[in-house]
Amino acid sequence: MRNLIGYLLKRAAWMILTLWAVYTVSFILMRSVPGNPFSGERSLPPAIERQLKARYNLDAPPLQQYVDYLVGIVTRFDLGWCMGLEDYSVNQVLAEGFPVSATLAIFALVFAIVLGVTAGVISAVYRRTKADVALMFAAVLGIAIPNFVLASLAILLFVFMIQIFPAGGWGTLQQIALPAFCLGLPVAAYIARLSRTGMLEMLTKDHVRTAIAKGLPHRTVILRHVLPGALLPVVSYLGPAVARVLTGSLVLEKIFALPGMGSHFINAATQRDYTLAMGMVLTYTVILFVMNTLVDLAYAIIDPRVKLQ
């Protein structure tokens, strides 16, 4: 228990340091891009532009902007007001968009884990058969095809031709299924290959051979003696899988017109909305850091030989 508390405290310290570094780099990069949130095709009258800059503290020196915004985040968890969405704070946008993105990511990850592990187990058990070749060929295609291409093909097939799913929107399971499928399929392909490799390695272990020699049922050997050890590479991949799901959702949310964080992130980047972009970057950083920490904890639980350092 003491090791766990010490580990979590160290991870929390590293997360704070990482967030500060991400905040600093993002602040410098956003201010280095030519233009500002109020420069567009139609130029604003100078007086109105001065008022807007004063409202968002953009008339202050860059160092003062850096310090003021950082103090607001640290002391009040206040990410400021959106510059492109009138009368919306960044906290409100995150509160509305996070449940959508989180739901989509959870459905995509559950789908990817179930499909990927099942395909990997079947491929390993029936090694060098037609099923093995077909499943691994499908996994290679899933890895090679970008999810936005897959989403376009899925919309053509399942929305316009067969007309099973709606083209966009949010709120029903039918509206979640297609974007979750497109988001989770490339991850499922990686998991299938990892599961197959882990299964084949575990089948050569002495304790597995002993279990087979004792005459245990084949299903018992696979589920109790092979599968737990074969899932360790899959657990290690869940951290990068979350990153892949989050980055992939930026495009898919735009394609399927989902009101999640990804859509707002893209709008913030195109509109040079400094506060909204900064809030999204910091939020994604926290999510990735927390998920990697949970993956490390899960790995230590599954494999007692792994010690938390």
ZILINKA-V855222 format. One record per residue. RES is the residue in three letters. SS is DSSP state (2 for helix, 1 for strand, 0 for the rest). PHI is phi as a letter, one per 30 degrees, with the letter a starting at -180 (999 if undefined). D_LAST is the distance of its C-alpha to the last C-alpha in Angstrom with 1 decimal. Layout:
((RES	SS	PHI	D_LAST) (RES	SS	PHI	D_LAST))
//
This chain:
((MET	0	999	12.7) (ARG	2	d	11.5) (ASN	2	d	7.8) (LEU	2	d	8.9) (ILE	2	d	10.9) (GLY	2	d	8.6) (TYR	2	d	6.3) (LEU	2	d	9.8) (LEU	2	d	11.3) (LYS	2	d	9.2) (ARG	2	d	10.0) (ALA	2	d	13.5) (ALA	2	d	13.9) (TRP	2	d	13.2) (MET	2	d	15.6) (ILE	2	d	18.2) (LEU	2	d	18.1) (THR	2	d	18.4) (LEU	2	d	21.2) (TRP	2	d	23.0) (ALA	2	d	22.9) (VAL	2	d	24.2) (TYR	2	d	26.8) (THR	2	d	28.0) (VAL	2	d	28.4) (SER	2	d	30.0) (PHE	2	d	32.4) (ILE	2	d	33.5) (LEU	2	d	34.1) (MET	2	d	36.0) (ARG	2	d	38.2) (SER	2	d	38.8) (VAL	0	d	40.5) (PRO	0	e	44.3) (GLY	0	j	45.8) (ASN	0	a	44.6) (PRO	0	d	44.3) (PHE	0	c	48.1) (SER	0	c	49.3) (GLY	0	b	50.6) (GLU	0	d	53.8) (ARG	0	c	55.7) (SER	0	d	55.4) (LEU	0	d	55.4) (PRO	0	e	58.0) (PRO	2	e	56.7) (ALA	2	d	57.1) (ILE	2	d	55.1) (GLU	2	d	52.3) (ARG	2	d	52.2) (GLN	2	d	51.9) (LEU	2	d	49.1) (LYS	2	d	47.2) (ALA	2	d	47.8) (ARG	2	d	46.5) (TYR	0	c	43.2) (ASN	0	i	42.9) (LEU	0	d	43.4) (ASP	0	d	46.2) (ALA	0	d	43.9) (PRO	0	e	42.5) (PRO	2	e	39.3) (LEU	2	d	37.2) (GLN	2	d	38.6) (GLN	2	d	37.8) (TYR	2	e	34.2) (VAL	2	d	33.9) (ASP	2	d	35.9) (TYR	2	d	34.0) (LEU	2	d	30.6) (VAL	2	d	31.8) (GLY	2	d	33.1) (ILE	2	d	29.8) (VAL	2	d	27.8) (THR	2	d	30.4) (ARG	2	b	32.1) (PHE	0	h	29.9) (ASP	0	c	33.2) (LEU	0	c	33.1) (GLY	0	i	36.8) (TRP	1	c	39.8) (CYS	0	d	40.3) (MET	0	c	42.7) (GLY	0	c	43.9) (LEU	0	c	44.1) (GLU	0	d	46.6) (ASP	0	i	45.7) (TYR	0	b	42.2) (SER	1	d	39.1) (VAL	2	d	35.9) (ASN	2	d	34.3) (GLN	2	d	37.2) (VAL	2	d	36.8) (LEU	2	d	33.1) (ALA	2	d	34.0) (GLU	2	d	36.7) (GLY	2	d	35.0) (PHE	2	d	31.4) (PRO	2	e	32.7) (VAL	2	d	34.6) (SER	2	d	31.8) (ALA	2	d	29.3) (THR	2	d	31.9) (LEU	2	d	32.6) (ALA	2	d	29.0) (ILE	2	d	28.4) (PHE	2	d	31.6) (ALA	2	d	30.8) (LEU	2	d	27.4) (VAL	2	d	28.8) (PHE	2	d	31.7) (ALA	2	d	29.6) (ILE	2	d	27.3) (VAL	2	d	30.4) (LEU	2	d	32.6) (GLY	2	d	30.0) (VAL	2	d	28.8) (THR	2	d	32.4) (ALA	2	d	33.7) (GLY	2	d	31.0) (VAL	2	d	31.7) (ILE	2	d	35.5) (SER	2	d	35.3) (ALA	2	d	33.4) (VAL	2	d	35.6) (TYR	0	c	38.7) (ARG	0	d	37.7) (ARG	0	i	40.4) (THR	0	c	42.6) (LYS	2	d	44.1) (ALA	2	d	41.5) (ASP	2	d	38.7) (VAL	2	d	40.4) (ALA	2	d	41.3) (LEU	2	d	37.8) (MET	2	d	36.1) (PHE	2	d	38.9) (ALA	2	d	38.3) (ALA	2	d	34.6) (VAL	2	d	35.5) (LEU	2	d	37.9) (GLY	2	d	35.4) (ILE	2	d	33.0) (ALA	2	d	35.9) (ILE	0	d	37.7) (PRO	0	d	36.4) (ASN	2	d	36.1) (PHE	2	d	38.9) (VAL	2	d	41.2) (LEU	2	d	40.3) (ALA	2	d	40.9) (SER	2	d	44.3) (LEU	2	d	45.3) (ALA	2	d	44.2) (ILE	2	d	46.3) (LEU	2	d	49.3) (LEU	2	d	49.1) (PHE	2	c	48.0) (VAL	2	c	49.5) (PHE	2	c	52.7) (MET	2	d	53.7) (ILE	0	d	52.7) (GLN	0	h	52.1) (ILE	0	c	49.5) (PHE	0	c	47.1) (PRO	0	d	47.9) (ALA	0	d	47.3) (GLY	0	a	45.1) (GLY	0	j	44.5) (TRP	0	a	42.1) (GLY	0	k	42.3) (THR	0	c	43.0) (LEU	2	d	41.2) (GLN	2	d	43.6) (GLN	2	d	42.7) (ILE	2	d	38.9) (ALA	2	e	39.2) (LEU	2	d	40.4) (PRO	2	d	37.9) (ALA	2	d	35.0) (PHE	2	d	36.4) (CYS	2	d	36.6) (LEU	2	d	33.2) (GLY	2	c	31.5) (LEU	2	d	33.5) (PRO	2	d	31.8) (VAL	2	d	28.4) (ALA	2	d	29.9) (ALA	2	d	31.2) (TYR	2	d	27.7) (ILE	2	d	26.4) (ALA	2	d	29.5) (ARG	2	d	28.9) (LEU	2	d	25.3) (SER	2	d	26.4) (ARG	2	d	29.3) (THR	2	d	27.3) (GLY	2	d	24.7) (MET	2	d	27.7) (LEU	2	d	29.6) (GLU	2	d	26.7) (MET	2	d	26.2) (LEU	0	d	30.0) (THR	0	c	30.0) (LYS	0	d	27.6) (ASP	2	d	29.3) (HIS	2	d	28.6) (VAL	2	d	30.0) (ARG	2	d	33.1) (THR	2	d	33.5) (ALA	2	d	33.5) (ILE	2	d	36.1) (ALA	2	d	38.1) (LYS	0	d	38.3) (GLY	0	i	40.1) (LEU	0	d	37.6) (PRO	0	e	38.7) (HIS	2	e	37.3) (ARG	2	d	35.9) (THR	2	d	34.0) (VAL	2	d	32.5) (ILE	2	d	31.4) (LEU	2	d	30.0) (ARG	2	c	28.4) (HIS	2	c	27.4) (VAL	2	c	27.1) (LEU	2	d	26.1) (PRO	2	e	22.7) (GLY	2	d	21.4) (ALA	2	d	23.2) (LEU	0	d	21.6) (LEU	2	e	18.1) (PRO	2	d	19.2) (VAL	2	d	20.9) (VAL	2	d	17.8) (SER	2	d	16.0) (TYR	2	d	19.2) (LEU	2	d	19.5) (GLY	2	d	17.7) (PRO	2	e	20.3) (ALA	2	d	22.9) (VAL	2	d	22.6) (ALA	2	d	23.1) (ARG	2	d	26.0) (VAL	2	d	27.5) (LEU	2	d	27.4) (THR	2	d	28.9) (GLY	2	d	31.4) (SER	2	d	32.5) (LEU	2	e	33.8) (VAL	2	d	36.6) (LEU	2	d	37.2) (GLU	2	d	37.6) (LYS	2	d	40.2) (ILE	2	d	42.0) (PHE	0	c	42.1) (ALA	0	h	42.9) (LEU	0	c	40.0) (PRO	0	d	39.5) (GLY	0	c	35.7) (MET	2	d	33.4) (GLY	2	d	34.0) (SER	2	d	37.7) (HIS	2	d	37.3) (PHE	2	d	34.9) (ILE	2	d	37.5) (ASN	2	d	40.2) (ALA	2	d	38.3) (ALA	2	d	37.9) (THR	2	d	41.6) (GLN	0	c	42.9) (ARG	0	h	40.8) (ASP	0	d	39.7) (TYR	2	e	37.2) (THR	2	d	35.9) (LEU	2	d	35.6) (ALA	2	d	33.9) (MET	2	d	31.4) (GLY	2	d	30.7) (MET	2	d	30.1) (VAL	2	d	27.8) (LEU	2	d	25.6) (THR	2	d	25.7) (TYR	2	d	24.7) (THR	2	d	21.8) (VAL	2	d	20.5) (ILE	2	d	21.2) (LEU	2	d	19.3) (PHE	2	d	16.2) (VAL	2	d	16.3) (MET	2	d	17.0) (ASN	2	d	14.2) (THR	2	d	11.8) (LEU	2	d	14.0) (VAL	2	d	13.9) (ASP	2	d	10.1) (LEU	2	d	10.8) (ALA	2	d	13.9) (TYR	2	d	12.6) (ALA	2	d	10.5) (ILE	2	d	13.7) (ILE	2	d	16.0) (ASP	0	c	14.4) (PRO	0	d	13.3) (ARG	0	d	12.3) (VAL	0	d	9.2) (LYS	0	c	6.2) (LEU	0	d	3.8) (GLN	0	c	0.0))
//
